[in-house]
Amino acid sequence: MTDDYKYMNMKKYIITLLYILISLSANSQQSFDFDNIRSHPRLLLTSGEEKAIHKAIENNESLALVHKRIMDVCVQTLNEDPVTRVMEGKRLLAKSRIALKRIYYLSYAYRMTGESKYAKRAEEEMLAVCRFTDWNPSHFLDVGEMTMGLAIGYDWLYHYLSEDTKIKVREAIEEKAFLAAENKKHAWFYNTSNNWNSVCNSGLIYGALAIYDESPEIAKEIIAKGMLTNPKSMNSYGPDGGYPEGFGYWGYGTSFQVMLIAGLQSALGTDMGLSCFPGFMQSAKFMQYMTAPSGQSFCFSDTSLKVESNMMMFWFAQKSRDLSLLWLEKEYIANKKTIFAEDRLLPCLMIFTAYMDINQIKAPDRKTWFNRGETPVFIYRGGWESTNDTYLGVKGGSPKTPHAHMDAGSFIYERAGVRWAMDLGAQSYITLESKGVDLWNMSQNGQRWDVFRLNNKSHNTLTINNERHLVDSYAPITKFYESDEMKGAEVDLSTTFANSVSKAIRNVYVDKDDNLTVTDNITTKNIDTNVMWVMVTPAEAKITGNNSIILTKDGKRMLLKVTSSESINMKIWSNTPSNDYDAPNPGTIRVGFEANIKNPKETLLKVELVLLED
């Protein structure tokens, strides 16, 4: 591990430790006031607040559409059988998510309409999962989501449910969630900083808040342990809002983190400072800039190209009083076909917008974003109005980050409505695990890096001497540029290639006309060095000279031109993988070149992408 990375991790550890110590000290003076815990319903939507949602629906057509979507699902669910305990590989997660969605939606429908048919069907779902032998604690996400569903149903339907049902639900939560969390082998999420911490702690604390009146001592223990360990997850957002696991996992981990914070605030009147943790509130801006004008995401790490609306942005907008955070979301919720990330939590959107006037949303006032942290990122967005606006995303970081790829130094580039430089995105875990791939072995020689979409050769970065990027490396963004003449970032890739070169500095930027330049300044060691420069693209490509390629897409043309003192060999590579477990990559290729550098020297490789006017 590099000295920079060790220093950064040590600094984060110290900040987290200090935060926990300060929190513990503060809590010794001011702990949760459990004597004044709200009566049921206490989670998210307290008694009487349905009126505000009804008013919001009346005043906004988009919110009326979202409400109708929830109600339509509920009507359909009335005629469906309750979920059954069927595993999918090592996971029960799909079933937990179905149960959570049904119970949450149906409970919402009951509270909004008062019609008992919705409460009755939710009760059936709750009893069905209570009868499961367990909620698959070996994959504790399954337990976390299942517990949250039962907690919301127990709390929101408290005055409807029979005493027998309430006893069964409490017993299931205590046995299948709280007792299961005492197994250290299964409850490793307490010691991690990734999305597991947020999801599992959130589910357990919801369970504790729901059944507090009947089981106060065990509920206090669950809440105390969650509040002690959850800051490890909150630390991921520091120092300034970047989320190391990328767009998709922000949607997952942060959704449940918001659920946790909002649940504590509604039930106990405080989140004990969780929402004030460095970088957390700023991370909504990170999320906003992860969507490009094309409507696709900057899909680094295990993230899909597809962008989905995230209802938790409405919570951030409400809490920060910044409606510009909803500039993209307002278009999503107006579309009947919009896909919502973590859609099982969709009633949250109605709750968080109840007291906001979302008719007053304005565009963001900035076009650039930069964050430091485990995965430093720079974004330039040419505007917020048109799909033809330019977009440049540049990232550093390390393969060691949870869900990371070997993609330090990679970039995304859109121009004139075309994504010329792209990332292939994630491959379904189940498709790999079902074929025996050791996907979570992230060591240098781990099989994870044999997967085509995860290794460096399939990303918009360098490969040197045909070797993998070093797992124990960290590529910081050392400069970023925000002037009219130059928007972009410098990434120090020296530790990424420490076995092969003495120095590797990459600069990626657009000029005043939004043409792209990528320079790589490489100082080689006393060995012959092969450099492979790759850009993944959905365009058609044709080599047109010793140093140029013409890219064509949607009637537009882009010239890729290389300048180098070294001899180069222009290349077009297929994206058809050789392993039977790899996903296909239709409609994409890789373009670039290889350079062979003799003797130790400093070499500059310069690539320009210039839009050709017809």
C-alpha positions in Angstrom: 0.0 0.0 0.0 1.3 3.4 -0.9 2.4 6.0 1.7 -0.3 8.4 0.4 -3.0 5.8 0.7 -1.8 4.7 4.2 -1.8 8.4 5.3 -5.3 9.0 3.9 -6.7 5.9 5.6 -4.9 6.7 8.9 -6.3 10.3 8.7 -9.8 8.9 8.0 -9.4 6.4 10.9 -8.4 9.2 13.3 -11.3 11.4 12.2 -13.8 8.6 12.6 -12.3 7.7 16.0 -12.5 11.3 17.2 -16.1 11.5 16.0 -17.1 8.3 17.9 -15.3 9.5 21.0 -17.0 12.9 20.8 -20.3 11.3 20.2 -19.9 9.0 23.2 -18.9 11.9 25.3 -21.9 13.9 24.1 -24.2 11.0 24.6 -23.0 10.6 28.2 -24.4 14.1 28.7 -27.3 13.9 26.2 -28.6 10.5 25.1 -31.8 9.7 23.3 -34.8 10.6 25.3 -36.5 7.3 25.2 -39.1 8.4 27.8 -40.5 10.7 25.1 -40.4 8.4 22.1 -43.3 9.2 19.9 -46.3 6.9 20.0 -47.1 4.8 17.0 -46.8 5.6 14.1 -43.4 7.0 14.9 -41.3 6.0 11.8 -41.0 8.6 9.0 -44.6 9.6 8.9 -46.2 10.5 12.2 -49.9 10.6 13.0 -51.8 13.2 11.0 -49.1 14.0 8.5 -51.0 12.2 5.8 -52.9 15.5 5.3 -49.8 17.2 4.0 -49.2 14.4 1.5 -52.8 14.7 0.3 -52.3 18.4 -0.2 -49.1 17.9 -2.1 -50.8 15.5 -4.4 -53.6 18.0 -5.1 -51.0 20.7 -5.9 -48.6 18.8 -8.1 -49.4 16.5 -11.0 -46.0 14.7 -10.8 -46.6 13.8 -7.2 -50.0 12.6 -8.1 -48.4 10.3 -10.6 -46.0 8.8 -8.0 -48.9 8.3 -5.6 -50.9 6.5 -8.3 -47.9 4.3 -9.1 -47.7 3.2 -5.5 -51.5 2.6 -5.3 -51.5 0.6 -8.5 -48.9 -1.7 -7.1 -51.0 -2.2 -4.0 -54.1 -3.0 -6.0 -52.1 -5.6 -7.9 -50.6 -7.0 -4.7 -54.0 -7.7 -3.2 -54.4 -10.6 -5.6 -50.8 -12.0 -5.2 -49.7 -14.7 -2.8 -47.3 -13.7 0.0 -43.6 -14.1 -0.6 -42.0 -17.6 0.0 -38.5 -18.4 1.2 -36.7 -19.2 -2.1 -33.0 -18.6 -2.2 -31.2 -17.2 -5.3 -27.7 -18.5 -5.0 -26.4 -17.5 -1.6 -29.0 -14.7 -1.3 -32.5 -14.3 0.0 -32.3 -10.6 -0.8 -34.7 -10.6 -3.7 -37.4 -12.0 -1.4 -36.6 -9.6 1.4 -36.9 -6.7 -1.1 -40.3 -8.0 -2.3 -41.5 -8.2 1.3 -40.2 -4.7 2.2 -41.8 -3.2 -0.9 -45.2 -4.8 -0.4 -45.4 -4.1 3.4 -44.3 -0.5 2.9 -46.6 0.2 0.0 -49.6 -1.5 1.5 -49.1 0.3 4.8 -48.8 3.6 3.0 -52.0 2.8 1.1 -53.9 2.0 4.3 -52.7 5.3 5.9 -53.6 7.3 2.9 -57.1 5.7 2.3 -58.1 4.1 5.6 -59.2 1.1 3.6 -58.6 -2.1 5.7 -58.0 -4.3 2.7 -54.5 -2.9 2.3 -53.7 -3.4 6.0 -55.1 -6.9 5.9 -52.9 -7.8 2.9 -49.8 -6.3 4.6 -50.5 -8.3 7.7 -50.6 -11.5 5.5 -47.2 -10.6 4.1 -45.8 -9.9 7.6 -47.0 -13.2 9.0 -45.6 -15.1 6.0 -42.0 -13.9 6.5 -42.3 -14.4 10.2 -42.8 -18.1 9.5 -39.5 -18.3 7.6 -37.0 -20.5 9.3 -34.6 -17.5 9.2 -33.9 -14.5 7.0 -30.5 -15.8 5.8 -28.1 -14.1 8.3 -25.1 -15.4 6.4 -25.9 -12.6 3.9 -27.1 -10.0 6.4 -28.4 -7.5 3.9 -31.3 -9.9 3.6 -32.0 -9.6 7.3 -31.6 -5.8 7.3 -34.2 -5.2 4.5 -36.6 -7.8 5.9 -36.4 -6.3 9.4 -37.1 -2.8 8.0 -40.2 -4.0 6.2 -41.6 -5.7 9.3 -40.8 -2.7 11.4 -42.6 -0.2 9.2 -45.6 -2.6 9.0 -45.7 -3.0 12.8 -45.4 0.7 13.4 -47.7 2.0 10.8 -50.4 -0.7 11.3 -50.0 -0.9 15.0 -53.6 0.0 15.8 -54.9 -2.4 13.1 -52.9 -5.5 13.8 -54.2 -8.2 16.1 -52.3 -8.8 19.4 -51.4 -12.3 18.1 -49.8 -10.8 15.0 -47.9 -8.2 16.9 -46.5 -10.9 19.2 -45.4 -13.0 16.2 -43.7 -10.0 14.5 -41.9 -9.0 17.7 -40.7 -12.5 18.3 -39.5 -12.8 14.6 -37.6 -9.5 14.8 -35.9 -10.5 18.1 -35.0 -14.0 17.0 -34.3 -13.6 13.3 -32.7 -10.2 13.4 -31.5 -9.1 16.9 -30.3 -12.6 17.9 -28.8 -13.2 14.5 -26.8 -10.0 14.8 -25.0 -11.4 17.8 -23.2 -13.9 15.5 -19.9 -12.1 14.8 -19.3 -14.2 11.7 -22.5 -13.0 10.1 -22.6 -9.5 11.6 -19.3 -8.3 10.2 -21.1 -5.3 8.8 -20.6 -3.6 12.1 -16.9 -3.3 11.3 -17.1 -2.2 7.7 -17.5 1.3 6.1 -19.4 0.2 3.0 -23.1 0.1 2.2 -23.6 -3.0 4.3 -23.1 -0.9 7.4 -25.8 1.5 6.4 -28.3 -1.1 5.2 -28.0 -3.5 8.1 -27.8 -1.0 10.9 -30.8 0.9 9.4 -32.9 -2.3 9.3 -32.0 -3.3 12.9 -32.6 0.1 14.4 -36.0 0.3 12.6 -36.8 -3.0 14.3 -35.7 -1.6 17.6 -37.7 1.6 17.3 -40.8 -0.3 16.2 -40.9 -2.7 19.2 -39.3 -0.4 21.8 -42.4 -0.2 24.0 -42.6 -4.0 24.5 -38.8 -4.7 24.5 -37.1 -1.6 25.6 -33.8 -3.0 26.9 -32.9 -5.1 23.9 -34.1 -2.2 21.7 -31.7 0.2 23.5 -28.8 -2.2 23.0 -29.5 -2.5 19.3 -29.8 1.3 18.9 -26.6 1.9 21.0 -24.6 -0.5 18.9 -25.8 0.9 15.7 -25.0 4.5 16.8 -21.5 3.3 17.8 -20.7 1.6 14.5 -22.6 3.5 11.9 -20.1 6.4 11.9 -17.7 4.1 10.1 -20.1 4.1 7.2 -20.6 7.9 7.4 -16.9 8.3 7.2 -17.1 7.2 3.5 -18.6 10.5 2.4 -15.6 12.5 3.7 -14.0 14.9 3.3 -16.3 16.6 0.8 -19.1 14.4 -0.5 -17.6 11.9 -2.9 -19.0 8.4 -2.5 -16.2 5.8 -3.1 -18.5 3.0 -4.3 -20.0 5.1 -7.1 -23.4 6.1 -8.5 -25.2 2.8 -8.0 -24.1 2.1 -4.5 -24.7 5.7 -3.4 -28.3 5.0 -4.4 -28.3 1.8 -2.2 -26.2 2.7 0.8 -27.3 6.3 1.1 -31.0 5.5 0.7 -30.8 3.3 3.8 -28.6 5.9 5.6 -31.3 8.5 5.0 -33.9 6.0 6.2 -31.9 5.6 9.4 -31.5 9.3 10.0 -35.1 10.2 9.1 -36.4 7.4 11.3 -34.4 8.5 14.3 -35.5 12.1 13.9 -39.2 11.2 13.6 -39.2 8.7 16.5 -36.8 10.3 18.9 -36.4 13.9 17.7 -32.7 13.7 16.8 -30.2 11.7 14.8 -27.4 12.6 17.3 -25.4 14.4 14.6 -25.2 11.7 11.9 -26.4 14.0 9.2 -23.7 16.5 10.1 -20.9 14.0 9.5 -18.3 15.6 7.0 -19.3 15.2 3.4 -22.7 13.6 3.9 -24.9 16.5 2.9 -22.6 17.4 0.0 -22.8 13.9 -1.4 -26.2 14.8 -3.0 -24.2 17.2 -5.3 -21.9 14.3 -6.1 -24.9 12.2 -7.1 -26.3 14.9 -9.2 -23.1 15.4 -11.2 -22.9 11.6 -11.8 -25.6 11.9 -14.4 -24.5 13.1 -17.8 -26.5 15.1 -20.3 -27.2 11.9 -22.3 -29.1 10.6 -19.3 -26.5 7.9 -18.6 -24.4 7.7 -15.5 -20.7 8.0 -14.9 -20.7 4.3 -14.1 -17.4 3.7 -12.4 -17.2 0.7 -10.0 -20.0 -1.8 -10.0 -22.6 0.6 -11.5 -25.0 0.3 -14.4 -25.0 2.8 -17.3 -28.7 3.3 -16.7 -29.8 6.2 -14.5 -32.7 5.8 -12.1 -34.4 8.5 -10.1 -33.5 8.5 -6.4 -36.2 9.6 -4.0 -33.6 10.3 -1.3 -32.5 13.4 -3.3 -35.8 14.9 -2.1 -34.7 14.4 1.5 -31.4 16.2 0.9 -33.2 19.0 -0.9 -35.6 19.4 2.0 -32.9 19.3 4.7 -30.5 21.6 2.9 -33.2 23.9 1.5 -31.6 23.5 -1.9 -34.2 22.8 -4.5 -31.6 22.8 -7.3 -30.7 19.3 -6.2 -34.0 18.3 -7.8 -33.3 19.7 -11.3 -33.0 16.3 -12.8 -35.4 14.6 -10.5 -38.3 16.8 -11.5 -38.2 15.4 -15.0 -38.0 11.9 -13.8 -41.1 12.1 -11.5 -43.1 13.7 -14.4 -42.5 10.6 -16.5 -44.8 7.6 -15.9 -42.1 5.2 -17.2 -39.4 6.4 -14.8 -37.5 3.7 -13.0 -36.8 4.6 -9.3 -33.6 3.4 -7.6 -34.5 1.3 -4.6 -38.1 1.5 -5.6 -39.3 -0.5 -2.6 -38.7 2.8 -0.6 -40.8 4.9 -3.0 -43.3 6.2 -0.3 -40.4 8.1 1.0 -40.6 10.5 -1.9 -44.2 11.4 -0.9 -43.1 11.9 2.7 -40.1 14.0 1.9 -41.9 16.3 -0.5 -45.0 16.9 1.6 -43.7 20.2 2.9 -41.8 21.5 -0.1 -42.9 23.5 -3.1 -41.3 21.5 -5.9 -42.8 23.9 -8.5 -39.9 26.3 -7.6 -37.0 24.1 -8.7 -34.2 25.9 -10.5 -31.1 24.7 -12.3 -27.8 24.3 -10.4 -25.5 27.3 -10.6 -22.3 25.4 -11.2 -20.9 23.3 -14.0 -18.0 21.5 -12.2 -17.6 19.1 -9.3 -14.5 17.9 -7.6 -14.2 15.6 -4.6 -11.2 14.1 -2.8 -11.4 11.0 -0.6 -10.9 7.3 -1.5 -12.2 7.8 -5.0 -11.4 11.3 -6.2 -13.5 12.5 -9.1 -13.7 15.6 -11.3 -16.8 16.4 -13.4 -17.4 19.1 -16.0 -21.0 19.5 -17.3 -21.3 22.0 -20.1 -24.9 22.8 -19.1 -28.1 21.6 -17.5 -30.6 22.2 -20.3 -29.6 20.0 -23.3 -28.7 16.5 -24.1 -26.0 18.0 -26.4 -24.1 19.5 -23.6 -20.5 18.4 -23.1 -19.6 16.1 -20.2 -16.2 15.1 -18.9 -15.7 12.8 -15.9 -12.3 11.9 -14.6 -11.5 9.6 -11.7 -8.5 8.4 -9.6 -8.6 6.1 -6.7 -7.7 2.5 -6.0 -8.9 -1.0 -6.9 -8.9 -1.7 -3.2 -12.1 0.3 -2.7 -15.3 -1.8 -2.2 -16.8 -2.7 -5.6 -14.0 -0.9 -7.5 -12.6 -1.8 -10.9 -9.0 -1.4 -12.1 -9.9 2.0 -13.7 -7.7 4.7 -12.1 -7.1 7.5 -14.6 -10.3 6.6 -16.6 -12.6 9.2 -18.1 -16.0 9.6 -19.7 -16.5 12.0 -22.5 -19.8 13.2 -24.2 -20.0 15.7 -26.9 -22.8 16.7 -29.3 -25.1 14.2 -27.9 -22.7 11.2 -28.2 -20.9 9.4 -25.4 -17.6 8.9 -27.3 -15.6 7.5 -24.3 -17.6 5.2 -22.1 -17.4 2.6 -19.3 -18.9 -0.8 -19.8 -20.3 -0.7 -16.3 -21.1 -3.6 -13.9 -21.9 -7.2 -14.6 -24.5 -9.0 -12.6 -23.0 -10.7 -9.6 -25.2 -13.7 -9.9 -24.1 -14.4 -13.5 -20.5 -14.6 -12.3 -21.0 -16.4 -9.0 -23.3 -19.0 -10.5 -20.3 -20.0 -12.7 -17.9 -20.3 -9.8 -16.1 -17.0 -10.2 -14.3 -16.0 -7.0 -15.7 -12.5 -7.5 -14.8 -11.0 -4.1 -11.2 -12.0 -4.0 -9.7 -8.5 -4.5 -6.1 -9.5 -4.0 -3.6 -8.8 -6.7 -4.0 -12.3 -8.2 -7.7 -12.6 -7.4 -10.0 -14.0 -10.0 -12.1 -10.8 -9.8 -9.6 -9.1 -12.1 -9.9 -11.8 -14.7 -13.5 -10.6 -15.4 -13.3 -8.6 -18.6 -15.4 -5.6 -17.4 -13.4 -5.2 -14.2 -9.8 -5.2 -15.3 -7.7 -2.3 -16.6 -7.6 -3.5 -20.3 -11.4 -2.7 -20.6 -11.3 0.8 -19.2 -10.2 4.2 -20.5 -6.8 4.1 -18.9 -3.3 2.7 -19.4 -1.9 -0.8 -19.2 1.8 -1.1 -18.9 3.8 -4.2 -19.8 0.5 -6.2 -20.0 0.2 -6.1 -16.2 -2.8 -5.5 -13.9 -3.0 -2.2 -12.0 -1.6 -2.7 -8.5 -4.3 -3.3 -6.0 -2.3 -1.7 -3.2 -2.1 1.6 -5.0 -3.8 5.0 -4.9 -4.1 7.5 -7.7 -4.9 11.0 -6.3 -6.2 13.9 -8.4 -3.4 16.3 -7.8 -4.8 19.3 -9.8 -8.1 20.3 -11.3 -8.9 23.0 -13.9 -12.0 25.2 -14.0 -11.2 28.0 -16.4 -12.9 28.7 -19.7 -9.8 27.6 -21.6 -9.3 24.3 -19.6 -11.7 22.1 -17.6 -10.3 18.8 -16.3 -8.0 17.1 -13.9 -4.5 15.7 -13.3 -4.2 12.2 -11.9 -1.0 10.8 -10.5 -0.9 7.2 -11.6 2.7 6.5 -10.4 1.8 4.0 -7.7 -0.7 2.3 -10.1 2.3 1.2 -12.2 5.0 1.3 -9.6 6.4 -2.1 -10.8 7.0 -0.8 -14.3 7.6 3.0 -14.3 9.1 5.6 -12.0 6.3 8.2 -12.8 3.0 8.3 -14.6 1.1 11.6 -14.7 -2.2 11.8 -16.7 -4.0 15.0 -17.6 -7.5 14.9 -19.0 -9.2 18.2 -20.0 -11.4 19.9 -22.5 -10.5 23.3 -24.1 -12.7 26.3 -24.7 -14.3 24.5 -27.7 -14.9 21.4 -25.6 -12.4 19.3 -27.6 -10.7 16.7 -25.4 -7.0 16.3 -24.7 -5.4 13.4 -22.7 -1.7 13.5 -22.0 0.4 10.9 -20.2 3.8 11.8 -19.0 5.7 8.6 -18.3 9.2 8.1 -16.9 10.3 4.5 -17.5 12.8 2.4 -15.6 15.8 0.5 -17.0 13.6 -1.9 -19.0 11.8 -1.9 -22.3 8.3 -0.7 -21.6 5.1 -1.4 -23.5 2.2 1.1 -23.0 -1.3 0.2 -24.1 -3.6 3.2 -24.3 -7.3 2.3 -24.4 -10.6 4.1 -24.9 -13.9 2.2 -24.9 -16.5 3.6 -27.3 -19.9 2.8 -28.9 -18.8 4.4 -32.1 -17.6 2.8 -35.3 -13.9 3.3 -35.9 -11.5 3.3 -38.8 -7.7 3.8 -38.6 -6.9 6.6 -41.0 -3.2 7.0 -40.6 -0.1 6.2 -38.5 -1.5 8.3 -35.7 -5.2 8.8 -36.2 -8.6 7.1 -36.0 -12.0 8.4 -37.2 -14.9 7.6 -34.9 -18.5 7.8 -36.3 -21.7 7.7 -34.2 -25.2 9.0 -34.9 -24.2 11.0 -37.9 -21.3 12.7 -36.0 -17.6 12.2 -36.5 -14.7 12.5 -34.1 -11.0 12.5 -34.9 -8.7 10.8 -32.4 -5.2 11.9 -33.1 -2.0 10.8 -31.2 1.2 12.9 -30.9 4.3 11.1 -29.6 8.1 11.0 -30.0 7.8 7.2 -29.7 6.8 4.8 -32.5 3.1 3.9 -32.0 0.8 1.3 -33.4 -2.8 2.3 -33.8 -5.3 -0.3 -32.6 -9.0 -1.3 -32.7 -9.8 -4.1 -30.3 -12.9 -6.2 -30.0 -14.8 -6.2 -26.8 -15.8 -9.9 -27.2 -14.4 -11.5 -24.0 -12.7 -14.9 -24.0 -14.1 -16.2 -20.7 -17.5 -18.0 -20.8 -18.6 -16.2 -17.6 -18.1 -12.7 -19.0 -21.1 -10.7 -20.2 -21.2 -9.8 -23.9 -20.5 -6.2 -24.8 -22.5 -5.6 -28.1 -22.2 -2.4 -29.9 -18.9 -1.4 -28.3 -15.2 -1.6 -29.2 -11.9 -0.3 -27.8 -9.7 2.1 -29.7 -6.2 3.4 -29.0 -2.6 2.4 -29.6 0.5 0.7 -28.2 3.8 2.3 -27.8 7.2 0.5 -27.1 9.6 2.7 -25.1 13.2 1.7 -25.2 15.7 2.7 -22.4 14.8 4.8 -19.3 13.4 8.1 -20.4 10.6 10.6 -19.9 8.0 10.2 -22.6 4.9 12.3 -23.4 1.9 10.6 -25.1 -0.8 13.1 -26.2 -4.2 12.2 -27.5 -6.7 14.7 -28.9 -10.3 14.1 -29.7 -11.7 16.8 -32.0 -15.3 17.0 -33.3 -15.3 17.1 -37.1 -17.7 19.5 -38.7 -19.4 18.4 -41.9 
